[in-house]
Amino acid sequence: MSRAALLLLADGRFPAGGHAHSGGVEAAIAHKAVHDTGSLEAFCRGRLHTTGLTMASLAAAAAAGVDPLLLDDAADARTPPRASRAVA
């Protein structure tokens, strides 16, 4: 099997989740909101101070023993776009 075919097959099978998701940076680039390193930094800081804080609070609740199903529902409620919820 060629390397390209192997990578194509493996790509969808790797456990990527949030570590591989851009958090919307592709859309920001497409809409010209991210166009250089400064605007990328601003975008990332914005994500950190919004989504990052939300996810950190859910992680802290999980560490404190809160029911994972409740936390999953809470995460869904705080992640409006369906596509974002699917990769979170």
C-alpha positions, 0 to 999 in steps of 0.5 A: 500500500502506498504511503499516501493511501495509508495516510488517507485511511489512517486519517479518519481513524486517529483519535484526534478530537479537540486536539486537531480541531481549529476552533474556528480559525479556518472560518476566521481566515476565510472571513479575513478576521485572521490574516497575520500572526497578530490577528491569529494571536488575538483570535487564540487569546479570544478563544482562551478567554471564552471557550478555554475558561468554559472548558477549564471550569468543566474539567474542574467540575469533573475533577470534583466528581460531578456526574459526567453526563451532566457535564456533557449536557453542560458542555453542549449547552455552552457550545452552540454550533452543532459542528463544534459540539461534535468535535469537542 
